[in-house]
């Protein structure tokens, strides 16, 4: 898969794997009983990932909160009611969960805590 950030370094790949192993930050706040698998969302500033920190600026989001991808048996309205707003609805997402930069700070903090433990 080709991205503007290029291939991750070994250290960045470790971070990406650790981020994907974390729970979705939005699902966690919504107290979702059965969260969806987590993906690493790259922050995008100025229209490109490269200016946002690349692979070092990633947060854990499930496929619904990240891309607005539906679970096969639920409508978008049902997903919104159960899981809350998804990132494609950015204003509502930020109002509920905070900015992507705030979520990045939380992610980085948790990764440091896990590493120290």
C-alpha positions as CSV (number, residue, x, y, z in Angstrom):
1,X,0.0,0.0,0.0
2,X,1.5,3.4,-1.1
3,X,1.0,6.4,1.2
4,X,2.4,9.9,1.5
5,X,4.2,8.8,4.6
6,X,6.2,6.1,3.0
7,X,7.3,2.8,4.5
8,X,7.5,3.0,8.3
9,X,10.8,2.5,10.1
10,X,11.1,-0.4,12.5
11,X,10.4,1.9,15.4
12,X,7.4,3.4,13.6
13,X,6.1,-0.1,12.8
14,X,6.3,-1.0,16.5
15,X,4.3,2.1,17.3
16,X,1.7,1.3,14.6
17,X,1.4,-2.2,16.0
18,X,1.0,-0.9,19.6
19,X,-1.6,1.6,18.5
20,X,-3.6,-1.1,16.7
21,X,-3.5,-3.2,19.8
22,X,-5.1,-0.4,21.9
23,X,-8.9,0.0,22.2
24,X,-10.6,2.6,20.0
25,X,-10.5,5.9,22.0
26,X,-14.0,6.8,20.8
27,X,-15.5,3.4,21.6
28,X,-13.9,3.6,25.0
29,X,-15.5,6.9,25.7
30,X,-18.9,5.6,24.5
31,X,-18.5,2.6,26.7
32,X,-19.2,0.3,23.8
33,X,-19.7,-3.3,25.0
34,X,-18.4,-5.0,21.8
35,X,-15.9,-2.6,20.2
36,X,-14.8,-3.1,16.6
37,X,-11.2,-4.0,15.7
38,X,-8.8,-1.0,16.0
39,X,-6.9,0.7,13.1
40,X,-4.2,3.3,13.3
41,X,-5.5,6.7,12.1
42,X,-2.8,9.0,10.7
43,X,-3.4,12.7,11.5
44,X,-3.6,14.9,8.5
45,X,-2.6,18.6,8.7
46,X,-2.3,20.9,5.7
47,X,-3.7,18.2,3.4
48,X,-1.0,15.6,3.9
49,X,0.2,13.1,6.5
50,X,3.8,14.1,6.0
51,X,3.2,17.5,7.6
52,X,1.3,15.9,10.5
53,X,4.0,13.7,11.9
54,X,3.6,10.7,9.6
55,X,3.6,7.3,11.3
56,X,4.5,9.0,14.6
57,X,1.1,10.8,14.7
58,X,-1.4,8.0,14.9
59,X,-4.3,7.3,17.1
60,X,-6.4,4.1,17.7
61,X,-9.8,4.2,16.1
62,X,-12.1,1.4,15.0
63,X,-13.3,1.2,11.4
64,X,-16.5,3.1,12.2
65,X,-14.9,6.0,14.1
66,X,-12.0,6.1,11.6
67,X,-13.7,5.8,8.2
68,X,-17.4,5.5,8.9
69,X,-17.5,1.9,7.8
70,X,-20.8,0.2,8.7
71,X,-21.2,-3.2,10.3
72,X,-23.1,-5.3,7.8
73,X,-26.3,-5.6,9.8
74,X,-26.5,-1.9,11.0
75,X,-27.5,1.3,9.2
76,X,-25.5,4.5,9.5
77,X,-28.2,5.8,11.9
78,X,-28.0,2.7,14.1
79,X,-24.2,2.9,14.1
80,X,-24.3,6.5,15.2
81,X,-26.8,5.7,18.0
82,X,-24.7,2.8,19.3
83,X,-21.1,4.0,18.6
84,X,-21.5,7.8,18.3
85,X,-20.2,10.0,15.5
86,X,-17.5,8.9,13.1
87,X,-14.5,11.0,12.0
88,X,-16.0,11.7,8.5
89,X,-18.5,13.9,10.5
90,X,-15.5,15.8,11.9
91,X,-17.3,18.6,13.8
92,X,-19.5,16.2,15.7
93,X,-16.6,13.8,16.3
94,X,-14.5,16.6,17.8
95,X,-17.4,17.8,19.9
96,X,-17.8,14.3,21.4
97,X,-14.2,13.1,21.7
98,X,-11.9,16.1,21.3
99,X,-9.5,17.1,18.5
100,X,-7.2,14.6,16.8
101,X,-4.3,16.4,18.5
102,X,-5.9,16.0,21.9
103,X,-6.4,12.3,21.1
104,X,-2.8,12.0,19.9
105,X,-1.6,13.4,23.3
106,X,-3.7,10.8,25.1
107,X,-2.4,8.0,22.9
108,X,1.2,9.1,23.4
109,X,0.7,9.3,27.1
110,X,-0.8,5.8,27.2
111,X,2.0,4.4,25.1
112,X,4.6,5.8,27.5
113,X,2.7,4.4,30.5
114,X,2.6,1.0,28.9
115,X,6.3,1.1,28.1
116,X,7.2,2.1,31.6
117,X,5.1,-0.8,33.1
